Amino acid sequence: MVDVRPLSIDGVVEITVPRHGDERGFFSEVYNRSALAEAGIDLTFVQDNHSRSKAVGVLRGLHYQEPPFAQDKLVRVSRGRIFDVAVDIRKDSPQFGQWVAVEISAEAWNQVLVPKGFAHGFVTLEPDTEVLYKVTAPYSASHDRSIRFDDPEIGIAWPIDKSELQLSEKDANAPLLNDVTTEFVFE
């Protein structure tokens, strides 16, 4: 049975699926479209992504894609642990610019659903962390956008000191939320 737990911003949910183990190891259905649809999550995923980060403190984000290539993301960790963040970037949302975070790990076997209209990012908390995520639209370089991970107006409380973070040039130079225009509208 899929366990779906709403987080503090409407639309972002933590999902935990059963893991059946014995002395040989374990088996888990990490994604079952019918089970998620029964739980109220009826999405069609079109692409799977997999990242590996060698060190603690690798920060990826805050990323999103503009319509018509906006993506819902179902994020899980197969090895290691991350601090996963979603930021509401929907115009007219009562929670615009607010963030919610959840720790996702291979040990807890949890996942997070980050819907369209949210910027997403994470920082690794263990070496050799592997993150897998399903998306509902393919990657489009011309629709790919970023927001600064340390935007003071958002105020994310990352669990690792800024001086210890490893960032891509793109993420280090991303604009602030107030300097971007998004097409996402709160409904």
N, CA and C atoms as an extended XYZ file, in Angstrom:
561
Properties=species:S:1:pos:R:3:atomname:S:1:resname:S:1:resid:I:1 pbc="F F F"
N         0.844       -1.185        0.000 N   MET     1
C         0.000        0.000        0.000 CA  MET     1
C         0.887        1.246        0.000 C   MET     1
N         0.571        2.190       -0.843 N   VAL     2
C         1.317        3.429       -0.945 CA  VAL     2
C         0.861        4.376        0.153 C   VAL     2
N         1.825        4.955        0.874 N   ASP     3
C         1.518        5.936        1.909 CA  ASP     3
C         1.855        7.324        1.361 C   ASP     3
N         0.842        8.193        1.270 N   VAL     4
C         1.026        9.547        0.750 CA  VAL     4
C         0.793       10.525        1.892 C   VAL     4
N         1.813       11.354        2.171 N   ARG     5
C         1.732       12.321        3.270 CA  ARG     5
C         1.926       13.726        2.718 C   ARG     5
N         0.860       14.566        2.771 N   PRO     6
C         1.007       15.955        2.317 CA  PRO     6
C         2.023       16.699        3.177 C   PRO     6
N         2.834       17.535        2.524 N   LEU     7
C         3.769       18.389        3.250 CA  LEU     7
C         3.121       19.760        3.442 C   LEU     7
N         3.845       20.722        3.955 N   SER     8
C         3.242       21.985        4.390 CA  SER     8
C         2.839       22.934        3.263 C   SER     8
N         3.228       22.651        2.021 N   ILE     9
C         2.776       23.451        0.884 CA  ILE     9
C         1.921       22.550        0.017 C   ILE     9
N         0.718       23.009       -0.282 N   ASP    10
C        -0.249       22.222       -1.029 CA  ASP    10
C         0.328       21.709       -2.341 C   ASP    10
N         0.204       20.416       -2.568 N   GLY    11
C         0.659       19.793       -3.801 CA  GLY    11
C         1.949       19.007       -3.656 C   GLY    11
N         2.795       19.374       -2.708 N   VAL    12
C         4.050       18.654       -2.479 CA  VAL    12
C         3.763       17.556       -1.459 C   VAL    12
N         4.064       16.308       -1.827 N   VAL    13
C         3.761       15.183       -0.949 CA  VAL    13
C         4.951       14.247       -0.820 C   VAL    13
N         5.043       13.633        0.346 N   GLU    14
C         6.018       12.571        0.570 CA  GLU    14
C         5.310       11.247        0.353 C   GLU    14
N         5.963       10.336       -0.350 N   ILE    15
C         5.389        9.040       -0.678 CA  ILE    15
C         6.321        7.955       -0.166 C   ILE    15
N         5.743        6.966        0.507 N   THR    16
C         6.517        5.817        0.951 CA  THR    16
C         5.835        4.564        0.431 C   THR    16
N         6.622        3.694       -0.170 N   VAL    17
C         6.106        2.440       -0.705 CA  VAL    17
C         6.672        1.289        0.121 C   VAL    17
N         5.952        0.168        0.172 N   PRO    18
C         6.444       -0.975        0.954 CA  PRO    18
C         7.749       -1.537        0.400 C   PRO    18
N         8.547       -2.032        1.321 N   ARG    19
C         9.787       -2.730        0.957 CA  ARG    19
C         9.727       -4.068        1.689 C   ARG    19
N         9.779       -5.163        0.950 N   HIS    20
C         9.649       -6.507        1.515 CA  HIS    20
C        11.025       -7.149        1.541 C   HIS    20
N        11.492       -7.474        2.746 N   GLY    21
C        12.842       -8.003        2.870 CA  GLY    21
C        12.910       -9.328        3.589 C   GLY    21
N        13.992      -10.014        3.336 N   ASP    22
C        14.338      -11.222        4.067 CA  ASP    22
C        15.860      -11.321        4.097 C   ASP    22
N        16.371      -12.496        4.439 N   GLU    23
C        17.823      -12.639        4.570 CA  GLU    23
C        18.570      -12.415        3.258 C   GLU    23
N        17.886      -12.478        2.121 N   ARG    24
C        18.521      -12.289        0.815 CA  ARG    24
C        18.652      -10.823        0.434 C   ARG    24
N        17.809       -9.982        1.027 N   GLY    25
C        17.770       -8.574        0.650 CA  GLY    25
C        16.353       -8.058        0.680 C   GLY    25
N        15.924       -7.318       -0.355 N   PHE    26
C        14.557       -6.811       -0.375 CA  PHE    26
C        14.040       -6.692       -1.798 C   PHE    26
N        12.721       -6.487       -1.890 N   PHE    27
C        12.038       -6.192       -3.143 CA  PHE    27
C        11.055       -5.069       -2.866 C   PHE    27
N        10.936       -4.139       -3.823 N   SER    28
C         9.992       -3.037       -3.668 CA  SER    28
C         9.498       -2.581       -5.028 C   SER    28
N         8.201       -2.345       -5.116 N   GLU    29
C         7.626       -1.686       -6.285 CA  GLU    29
C         7.751       -0.197       -6.026 C   GLU    29
N         8.772        0.431       -6.556 N   VAL    30
C         9.016        1.842       -6.253 CA  VAL    30
C         8.069        2.767       -7.002 C   VAL    30
N         7.489        2.265       -8.101 N   TYR    31
C         6.513        3.047       -8.844 CA  TYR    31
C         5.443        2.115       -9.390 C   TYR    31
N         4.196        2.422       -9.086 N   ASN    32
C         3.065        1.683       -9.613 CA  ASN    32
C         2.000        2.719       -9.945 C   ASN    32
N         1.787        2.950      -11.227 N   ARG    33
C         0.877        4.014      -11.655 CA  ARG    33
C        -0.522        3.822      -11.075 C   ARG    33
N        -1.047        2.612      -11.075 N   SER    34
C        -2.399        2.359      -10.558 CA  SER    34
C        -2.497        2.670       -9.067 C   SER    34
N        -1.488        2.236       -8.314 N   ALA    35
C        -1.509        2.484       -6.864 CA  ALA    35
C        -1.446        3.979       -6.563 C   ALA    35
N        -0.616        4.721       -7.316 N   LEU    36
C        -0.548        6.166       -7.111 CA  LEU    36
C        -1.847        6.847       -7.534 C   LEU    36
N        -2.441        6.391       -8.631 N   ALA    37
C        -3.715        6.973       -9.068 CA  ALA    37
C        -4.788        6.765       -8.008 C   ALA    37
N        -4.820        5.593       -7.392 N   GLU    38
C        -5.765        5.334       -6.301 CA  GLU    38
C        -5.519        6.272       -5.133 C   GLU    38
N        -4.283        6.705       -4.959 N   ALA    39
C        -3.925        7.631       -3.875 CA  ALA    39
C        -4.098        9.094       -4.298 C   ALA    39
N        -4.623        9.317       -5.518 N   GLY    40
C        -4.886       10.682       -5.975 CA  GLY    40
C        -3.789       11.305       -6.813 C   GLY    40
N        -2.782       10.522       -7.203 N   ILE    41
C        -1.666       11.039       -8.006 CA  ILE    41
C        -1.714       10.342       -9.359 C   ILE    41
N        -2.331       10.990      -10.334 N   ASP    42
C        -2.522       10.384      -11.649 CA  ASP    42
C        -1.720       11.169      -12.685 C   ASP    42
N        -0.466       10.818      -12.820 N   LEU    43
C         0.459       11.507      -13.719 CA  LEU    43
C         1.059       10.528      -14.714 C   LEU    43
N         1.417       11.024      -15.871 N   THR    44
C         2.091       10.207      -16.871 CA  THR    44
C         3.543       10.673      -16.947 C   THR    44
N         4.441        9.809      -16.532 N   PHE    45
C         5.863       10.131      -16.564 CA  PHE    45
C         6.447        9.707      -17.901 C   PHE    45
N         7.338       10.545      -18.450 N   VAL    46
C         7.872       10.294      -19.789 CA  VAL    46
C         9.393       10.120      -19.818 C   VAL    46
N        10.046       10.382      -18.695 N   GLN    47
C        11.509       10.311      -18.684 CA  GLN    47
C        11.972       10.010      -17.269 C   GLN    47
N        12.997        9.181      -17.141 N   ASP    48
C        13.647        8.909      -15.859 CA  ASP    48
C        15.038        9.516      -15.896 C   ASP    48
N        15.433       10.180      -14.800 N   ASN    49
C        16.763       10.775      -14.671 CA  ASN    49
C        17.468       10.151      -13.466 C   ASN    49
N        18.785       10.092      -13.543 N   HIS    50
C        19.584        9.484      -12.476 CA  HIS    50
C        20.844       10.318      -12.308 C   HIS    50
N        21.076       10.794      -11.082 N   SER    51
C        22.308       11.535      -10.824 CA  SER    51
C        23.090       10.852       -9.705 C   SER    51
N        24.391       10.978       -9.771 N   ARG    52
C        25.282       10.491       -8.709 CA  ARG    52
C        26.147       11.666       -8.294 C   ARG    52
N        26.219       11.871       -7.001 N   SER    53
C        27.066       12.937       -6.456 CA  SER    53
C        28.116       12.288       -5.573 C   SER    53
N        29.378       12.578       -5.856 N   LYS    54
C        30.475       11.916       -5.158 CA  LYS    54
C        30.631       12.351       -3.704 C   LYS    54
N        30.368       13.630       -3.424 N   ALA    55
C        30.700       14.170       -2.105 CA  ALA    55
C        29.459       14.634       -1.343 C   ALA    55
N        29.623       14.802       -0.057 N   VAL    56
C        28.626       15.483        0.768 CA  VAL    56
C        28.666       16.959        0.380 C   VAL    56
N        27.499       17.599        0.302 N   GLY    57
C        27.456       19.028        0.015 CA  GLY    57
C        27.311       19.383       -1.450 C   GLY    57
N        27.057       18.397       -2.317 N   VAL    58
C        26.761       18.718       -3.715 CA  VAL    58
C        25.335       19.243       -3.756 C   VAL    58
N        25.190       20.479       -4.214 N   LEU    59
C        23.868       21.096       -4.289 CA  LEU    59
C        23.472       21.235       -5.757 C   LEU    59
N        22.292       20.727       -6.072 N   ARG    60
C        21.747       20.810       -7.427 CA  ARG    60
C        20.415       21.543       -7.330 C   ARG    60
N        20.329       22.698       -7.962 N   GLY    61
C        19.068       23.444       -7.930 CA  GLY    61
C        19.306       24.892       -7.601 C   GLY    61
N        18.249       25.568       -7.610 N   LEU    62
C        16.834       25.261       -7.714 CA  LEU    62
C        16.424       25.308       -9.184 C   LEU    62
N        15.889       24.200       -9.709 N   HIS    63
C        15.599       24.079      -11.133 CA  HIS    63
C        14.109       23.938      -11.393 C   HIS    63
N        13.707       24.371      -12.582 N   TYR    64
C        12.349       24.126      -13.080 CA  TYR    64
C        12.364       24.341      -14.583 C   TYR    64
N        11.315       23.909      -15.258 N   GLN    65
C        11.149       24.159      -16.687 CA  GLN    65
C         9.832       24.894      -16.892 C   GLN    65
N         9.866       25.886      -17.771 N   GLU    66
C         8.670       26.650      -18.120 CA  GLU    66
C         7.757       25.832      -19.040 C   GLU    66
N         6.445       26.120      -19.009 N   PRO    67
C         5.523       25.489      -19.954 CA  PRO    67
C         5.939       25.819      -21.382 C   PRO    67
N         5.683       24.974      -22.333 N   PRO    68
C         4.899       23.746      -22.232 CA  PRO    68
C         5.716       22.525      -21.795 C   PRO    68
N         6.929       22.735      -21.305 N   PHE    69
C         7.770       21.633      -20.855 CA  PHE    69
C         7.896       21.582      -19.328 C   PHE    69
N         6.921       22.168      -18.628 N   ALA    70
C         6.913       22.113      -17.165 CA  ALA    70
C         6.857       20.649      -16.722 C   ALA    70
N         7.537       20.361      -15.615 N   GLN    71
C         7.658       18.980      -15.157 CA  GLN    71
C         7.146       18.798      -13.734 C   GLN    71
N         6.322       17.757      -13.537 N   ASP    72
C         6.116       17.188      -12.209 CA  ASP    72
C         7.296       16.246      -12.015 C   ASP    72
N         7.819       16.168      -10.796 N   LYS    73
C         8.967       15.291      -10.530 CA  LYS    73
C         8.645       14.362       -9.366 C   LYS    73
N         8.938       13.089       -9.542 N   LEU    74
C         8.842       12.105       -8.466 CA  LEU    74
C        10.273       11.685       -8.145 C   LEU    74
N        10.764       12.115       -6.983 N   VAL    75
C        12.181       12.016       -6.634 CA  VAL    75
C        12.387       10.954       -5.555 C   VAL    75
N        13.389       10.108       -5.769 N   ARG    76
C        13.755        9.125       -4.749 CA  ARG    76
C        15.267        8.958       -4.719 C   ARG    76
N        15.759        8.338       -3.668 N   VAL    77
C        17.195        8.096       -3.486 CA  VAL    77
C        17.419        6.595       -3.410 C   VAL    77
N        18.307        6.083       -4.255 N   SER    78
C        18.614        4.649       -4.229 CA  SER    78
C        19.855        4.345       -3.390 C   SER    78
N        20.653        5.392       -3.154 N   ARG    79
C        21.860        5.235       -2.336 CA  ARG    79
C        22.154        6.570       -1.689 C   ARG    79
N        22.350        6.570       -0.375 N   GLY    80
C        22.691        7.797        0.329 CA  GLY    80
C        21.487        8.536        0.869 C   GLY    80
N        21.631        9.891        0.936 N   ARG    81
C        20.632       10.708        1.620 CA  ARG    81
C        20.727       12.132        1.107 C   ARG    81
N        19.562       12.791        0.932 N   ILE    82
C        19.532       14.185        0.496 CA  ILE    82
C        18.543       14.992        1.332 C   ILE    82
N        18.770       16.285        1.341 N   PHE    83
C        17.824       17.280        1.861 CA  PHE    83
C        17.184       17.852        0.607 C   PHE    83
N        15.899       17.547        0.396 N   ASP    84
C        15.205       17.875       -0.840 CA  ASP    84
C        14.268       19.058       -0.607 C   ASP    84
N        14.282       20.031       -1.522 N   VAL    85
C        13.554       21.292       -1.339 CA  VAL    85
C        12.663       21.584       -2.545 C   VAL    85
N        11.446       22.070       -2.260 N   ALA    86
C        10.543       22.577       -3.290 CA  ALA    86
C        10.151       24.001       -2.904 C   ALA    86
N        10.202       24.922       -3.878 N   VAL    87
C         9.856       26.326       -3.655 CA  VAL    87
C         8.667       26.678       -4.547 C   VAL    87
N         7.624       27.215       -3.957 N   ASP    88
C         6.419       27.606       -4.691 CA  ASP    88
C         6.723       28.848       -5.534 C   ASP    88
N         6.607       28.709       -6.874 N   ILE    89
C         6.858       29.845       -7.770 CA  ILE    89
C         5.613       30.164       -8.611 C   ILE    89
N         4.430       29.812       -8.091 N   ARG    90
C         3.175       30.072       -8.793 CA  ARG    90
C         2.673       31.477       -8.447 C   ARG    90
N         2.488       32.309       -9.475 N   LYS    91
C         1.962       33.663       -9.266 CA  LYS    91
C         0.630       33.579       -8.530 C   LYS    91
N         0.407       34.525       -7.649 N   ASP    92
C        -0.831       34.632       -6.874 CA  ASP    92
C        -1.036       33.514       -5.856 C   ASP    92
N        -0.049       32.647       -5.682 N   SER    93
C        -0.157       31.614       -4.652 CA  SER    93
C         0.005       32.264       -3.284 C   SER    93
N        -0.827       31.886       -2.308 N   PRO    94
C        -0.632       32.424       -0.956 CA  PRO    94
C         0.692       31.978       -0.338 C   PRO    94
N         1.330       30.983       -0.954 N   GLN    95
C         2.607       30.481       -0.451 CA  GLN    95
C         3.758       30.773       -1.420 C   GLN    95
N         3.571       31.741       -2.325 N   PHE    96
C         4.604       32.100       -3.295 CA  PHE    96
C         5.909       32.419       -2.572 C   PHE    96
N         6.992       31.830       -3.048 N   GLY    97
C         8.311       32.073       -2.471 CA  GLY    97
C         8.601       31.278       -1.211 C   GLY    97
N         7.639       30.510       -0.728 N   GLN    98
C         7.872       29.682        0.451 CA  GLN    98
C         8.447       28.337        0.019 C   GLN    98
N         9.138       27.715        0.929 N   TRP    99
C         9.788       26.441        0.639 CA  TRP    99
C         9.387       25.378        1.636 C   TRP    99
N         9.495       24.145        1.201 N   VAL   100
C         9.271       22.989        2.061 CA  VAL   100
C        10.390       22.002        1.761 C   VAL   100
N        10.830       21.295        2.789 N   ALA   101
C        11.927       20.334        2.608 CA  ALA   101
C        11.603       19.029        3.311 C   ALA   101
N        12.187       17.978        2.782 N   VAL   102
C        12.079       16.662        3.404 CA  VAL   102
C        13.390       15.929        3.133 C   VAL   102
N        13.838       15.172        4.112 N   GLU   103
C        15.019       14.340        3.906 CA  GLU   103
C        14.573       13.056        3.234 C   GLU   103
N        15.220       12.748        2.130 N   ILE   104
C        14.927       11.519        1.388 CA  ILE   104
C        16.171       10.641        1.477 C   ILE   104
N        15.964        9.357        1.735 N   SER   105
C        17.122        8.472        1.856 CA  SER   105
C        16.797        7.062        1.381 C   SER   105
N        17.850        6.344        1.042 N   ALA   106
C        17.700        4.939        0.690 CA  ALA   106
C        17.210        4.156        1.904 C   ALA   106
N        17.641        4.551        3.074 N   GLU   107
C        17.229        3.847        4.287 CA  GLU   107
C        15.737        4.033        4.565 C   GLU   107
N        15.238        5.266        4.485 N   ALA   108
C        13.820        5.533        4.759 CA  ALA   108
C        12.919        5.062        3.618 C   ALA   108
N        13.474        4.955        2.417 N   TRP   109
C        12.789        4.469        1.223 CA  TRP   109
C        11.584        5.339        0.872 C   TRP   109
N        11.740        6.632        1.117 N   ASN   110
C        10.672        7.584        0.822 CA  ASN   110
C        10.965        8.315       -0.481 C   ASN   110
N         9.953        8.970       -1.008 N   GLN   111
C        10.036        9.740       -2.240 CA  GLN   111
C         9.304       11.052       -2.012 C   GLN   111
N         9.510       12.004       -2.902 N   VAL   112
C         8.744       13.249       -2.829 CA  VAL   112
C         8.233       13.576       -4.228 C   VAL   112
N         6.991       14.045       -4.273 N   LEU   113
C         6.414       14.525       -5.515 CA  LEU   113
C         6.475       16.038       -5.504 C   LEU   113
N         7.194       16.604       -6.483 N   VAL   114
C         7.308       18.048       -6.651 CA  VAL   114
C         6.501       18.409       -7.895 C   VAL   114
N         5.357       19.086       -7.722 N   PRO   115
C         4.514       19.375       -8.881 CA  PRO   115
C         5.019       20.543       -9.727 C   PRO   115
N         4.424       20.682      -10.900 N   LYS   116
C         4.683       21.842      -11.749 CA  LYS   116
C         4.394       23.090      -10.941 C   LYS   116
N         5.147       24.161      -11.217 N   GLY   117
C         4.941       25.403      -10.483 CA  GLY   117
C         5.822       25.524       -9.258 C   GLY   117
N         6.760       24.587       -9.119 N   PHE   118
C         7.709       24.610       -8.008 CA  PHE   118
C         9.120       24.496       -8.567 C   PHE   118
N        10.050       25.259       -7.986 N   ALA   119
C        11.468       25.065       -8.263 CA  ALA   119
C        11.944       23.961       -7.323 C   ALA   119
N        12.871       23.141       -7.794 N   HIS   120
C        13.313       21.976       -7.025 CA  HIS   120
C        14.831       21.957       -6.907 C   HIS   120
N        15.303       21.548       -5.744 N   GLY   121
C        16.729       21.376       -5.540 CA  GLY   121
C        17.004       20.436       -4.389 C   GLY   121
N        18.239       19.996       -4.308 N   PHE   122
C        18.625       19.142       -3.182 CA  PHE   122
C        20.111       19.288       -2.919 C   PHE   122
N        20.491       18.916       -1.701 N   VAL   123
C        21.905       18.845       -1.338 CA  VAL   123
C        22.161       17.461       -0.761 C   VAL   123
N        23.328       16.890       -1.126 N   THR   124
C        23.657       15.551       -0.650 CA  THR   124
C        24.155       15.600        0.793 C   THR   124
N        23.738       14.598        1.561 N   LEU   125
C        24.124       14.503        2.969 CA  LEU   125
C        25.062       13.335        3.228 C   LEU   125
N        25.301       12.528        2.201 N   GLU   126
C        26.228       11.397        2.294 CA  GLU   126
C        27.022       11.319        0.992 C   GLU   126
N        28.252       10.773        1.057 N   PRO   127
C        29.013       10.606       -0.189 CA  PRO   127
C        28.365        9.545       -1.076 C   PRO   127
N        28.644        9.635       -2.359 N   ASP   128
C        28.162        8.675       -3.351 CA  ASP   128
C        26.646        8.499       -3.319 C   ASP   128
N        25.945        9.611       -3.227 N   THR   129
C        24.481        9.586       -3.211 CA  THR   129
C        23.951        9.515       -4.637 C   THR   129
N        22.961        8.634       -4.834 N   GLU   130
C        22.328        8.489       -6.134 CA  GLU   130
C        20.855        8.855       -6.034 C   GLU   130
N        20.443        9.778       -6.904 N   VAL   131
C        19.073       10.287       -6.928 CA  VAL   131
C        18.455        9.912       -8.265 C   VAL   131
N        17.249        9.373       -8.203 N   LEU   132
C        16.498        9.028       -9.407 CA  LEU   132
C        15.201        9.804       -9.375 C   LEU   132
N        14.813       10.340      -10.527 N   TYR   133
C        13.517       11.015      -10.548 CA  TYR   133
C        12.856       10.880      -11.899 C   TYR   133
N        11.550       10.677      -11.806 N   LYS   134
C        10.692       10.595      -12.975 CA  LYS   134
C        10.150       11.986      -13.249 C   LYS   134
N         9.957       12.318      -14.535 N   VAL   135
C         9.401       13.621      -14.898 CA  VAL   135
C         8.291       13.439      -15.928 C   VAL   135
N         7.363       14.403      -15.944 N   THR   136
C         6.201       14.312      -16.828 CA  THR   136
C         6.400       15.034      -18.157 C   THR   136
N         7.557       15.623      -18.376 N   ALA   137
C         7.886       16.258      -19.663 CA  ALA   137
C         9.377       16.054      -19.907 C   ALA   137
N         9.777       15.939      -21.161 N   PRO   138
C        11.201       15.756      -21.451 CA  PRO   138
C        11.993       17.028      -21.168 C   PRO   138
N        13.291       16.868      -21.035 N   TYR   139
C        14.167       18.018      -20.846 CA  TYR   139
C        14.115       18.913      -22.073 C   TYR   139
N        14.051       20.221      -21.845 N   SER   140
C        14.095       21.201      -22.918 CA  SER   140
C        15.041       22.314      -22.499 C   SER   140
N        16.195       22.381      -23.128 N   ALA   141
C        17.194       23.391      -22.766 CA  ALA   141
C        16.640       24.807      -22.866 C   ALA   141
N        15.780       25.071      -23.845 N   SER   142
C        15.257       26.425      -24.015 CA  SER   142
C        14.183       26.790      -22.989 C   SER   142
N        13.701       25.813      -22.211 N   HIS   143
C        12.699       26.073      -21.173 CA  HIS   143
C        13.274       25.875      -19.764 C   HIS   143
N        14.519       25.457      -19.698 N   ASP   144
C        15.192       25.175      -18.429 CA  ASP   144
C        15.528       26.476      -17.712 C   ASP   144
N        15.191       26.558      -16.423 N   ARG   145
C        15.423       27.767      -15.632 CA  ARG   145
C        15.974       27.389      -14.252 C   ARG   145
N        16.579       28.384      -13.613 N   SER   146
C        17.127       28.204      -12.259 CA  SER   146
C        16.840       29.433      -11.415 C   SER   146
N        16.824       29.223      -10.115 N   ILE   147
C        16.709       30.290       -9.119 CA  ILE   147
C        17.816       30.054       -8.106 C   ILE   147
N        18.377       31.136       -7.584 N   ARG   148
C        19.478       31.035       -6.616 CA  ARG   148
C        19.081       30.199       -5.405 C   ARG   148
N        19.939       29.265       -5.066 N   PHE   149
C        19.732       28.394       -3.912 CA  PHE   149
C        19.757       29.168       -2.597 C   PHE   149
N        20.444       30.317       -2.594 N   ASP   150
C        20.605       31.095       -1.355 CA  ASP   150
C        19.884       32.433       -1.422 C   ASP   150
N        18.815       32.501       -2.209 N   ASP   151
C        18.015       33.724       -2.317 CA  ASP   151
C        17.525       34.104       -0.919 C   ASP   151
N        17.905       35.295       -0.405 N   PRO   152
C        17.515       35.671        0.954 CA  PRO   152
C        16.003       35.843        1.130 C   PRO   152
N        15.289       36.159        0.045 N   GLU   153
C        13.830       36.294        0.139 CA  GLU   153
C        13.165       34.937        0.356 C   GLU   153
N        13.771       33.883       -0.143 N   ILE   154
C        13.241       32.531        0.064 CA  ILE   154
C        13.707       32.019        1.425 C   ILE   154
N        14.994       32.154        1.714 N   GLY   155
C        15.541       31.813        3.033 CA  GLY   155
C        15.611       30.338        3.362 C   GLY   155
N        16.008       29.525        2.410 N   ILE   156
C        16.114       28.084        2.682 CA  ILE   156
C        17.211       27.836        3.715 C   ILE   156
N        16.882       27.033        4.707 N   ALA   157
C        17.833       26.669        5.762 CA  ALA   157
C        18.538       25.369        5.356 C   ALA   157
N        19.478       25.486        4.427 N   TRP   158
C        20.235       24.311        3.988 CA  TRP   158
C        21.006       23.746        5.175 C   TRP   158
N        21.099       22.431        5.323 N   PRO   159
C        21.755       21.838        6.494 CA  PRO   159
C        23.271       21.803        6.415 C   PRO   159
N        23.843       22.330        5.335 N   ILE   160
C        25.295       22.347        5.163 CA  ILE   160
C        25.729       23.787        4.942 C   ILE   160
N        26.810       24.183        5.590 N   ASP   161
C        27.313       25.546        5.472 CA  ASP   161
C        27.593       25.892        4.014 C   ASP   161
N        27.240       27.120        3.642 N   LYS   162
C        27.403       27.588        2.269 CA  LYS   162
C        28.837       27.422        1.768 C   LYS   162
N        29.815       27.616        2.638 N   SER   163
C        31.220       27.518        2.235 CA  SER   163
C        31.624       26.087        1.868 C   SER   163
N        30.826       25.100        2.263 N   GLU   164
C        31.146       23.700        1.999 CA  GLU   164
C        30.365       23.120        0.825 C   GLU   164
N        29.529       23.933        0.184 N   LEU   165
C        28.700       23.446       -0.908 CA  LEU   165
C        29.484       23.373       -2.215 C   LEU   165
N        29.149       22.396       -3.031 N   GLN   166
C        29.696       22.265       -4.380 CA  GLN   166
C        28.557       22.522       -5.356 C   GLN   166
N        28.743       23.542       -6.215 N   LEU   167
C        27.697       23.965       -7.144 CA  LEU   167
C        28.208       23.978       -8.568 C   LEU   167
N        27.299       23.809       -9.510 N   SER   168
C        27.652       24.043      -10.907 CA  SER   168
C        27.722       25.548      -11.120 C   SER   168
N        28.373       25.972      -12.188 N   GLU   169
C        28.427       27.401      -12.508 CA  GLU   169
C        27.020       27.945      -12.735 C   GLU   169
N        26.189       27.176      -13.407 N   LYS   170
C        24.804       27.572      -13.660 CA  LYS   170
C        24.070       27.858      -12.350 C   LYS   170
N        24.194       26.972      -11.367 N   ASP   171
C        23.483       27.149      -10.101 CA  ASP   171
C        24.072       28.285       -9.275 C   ASP   171
N        25.380       28.434       -9.308 N   ALA   172
C        26.031       29.506       -8.548 CA  ALA   172
C        25.657       30.882       -9.071 C   ALA   172
N        25.341       30.974      -10.377 N   ASN   173
C        25.026       32.261      -10.996 CA  ASN   173
C        23.545       32.445      -11.322 C   ASN   173
N        22.690       31.604      -10.781 N   ALA   174
C        21.255       31.695      -11.065 CA  ALA   174
C        20.684       33.004      -10.523 C   ALA   174
N        19.617       33.518      -11.155 N   PRO   175
C        19.008       34.760      -10.677 CA  PRO   175
C        18.177       34.543       -9.415 C   PRO   175
N        17.870       35.645       -8.755 N   LEU   176
C        16.975       35.618       -7.594 CA  LEU   176
C        15.540       35.449       -8.080 C   LEU   176
N        14.680       34.969       -7.208 N   LEU   177
C        13.272       34.754       -7.564 CA  LEU   177
C        12.621       36.040       -8.063 C   LEU   177
N        12.903       37.171       -7.416 N   ASN   178
C        12.295       38.441       -7.832 CA  ASN   178
C        12.775       38.913       -9.203 C   ASN   178
N        13.834       38.299       -9.725 N   ASP   179
C        14.368       38.687      -11.027 CA  ASP   179
C        13.936       37.757      -12.158 C   ASP   179
N        13.090       36.785      -11.847 N   VAL   180
C        12.601       35.874      -12.890 CA  VAL   180
C        11.103       36.074      -13.097 C   VAL   180
N        10.668       35.767      -14.287 N   THR   181
C         9.253       35.812      -14.611 CA  THR   181
C         8.841       34.404      -14.986 C   THR   181
N         7.882       33.853      -14.272 N   THR   182
C         7.420       32.514      -14.592 CA  THR   182
C         6.006       32.565      -15.137 C   THR   182
N         5.633       31.543      -15.862 N   GLU   183
C         4.290       31.432      -16.428 CA  GLU   183
C         3.357       30.655      -15.521 C   GLU   183
N         3.847       30.206      -14.357 N   PHE   184
C         3.010       29.407      -13.461 CA  PHE   184
C         2.042       30.300      -12.705 C   PHE   184
N         0.773       29.872      -12.653 N   VAL   185
C        -0.261       30.627      -11.966 CA  VAL   185
C        -0.952       29.713      -10.983 C   VAL   185
N        -1.187       30.192       -9.793 N   PHE   186
C        -1.887       29.428       -8.766 CA  PHE   186
C        -3.336       29.260       -9.169 C   PHE   186
N        -3.814       28.033       -9.100 N   GLU   187
C        -5.224       27.772       -9.453 CA  GLU   187
C        -6.010       27.340       -8.241 C   GLU   187
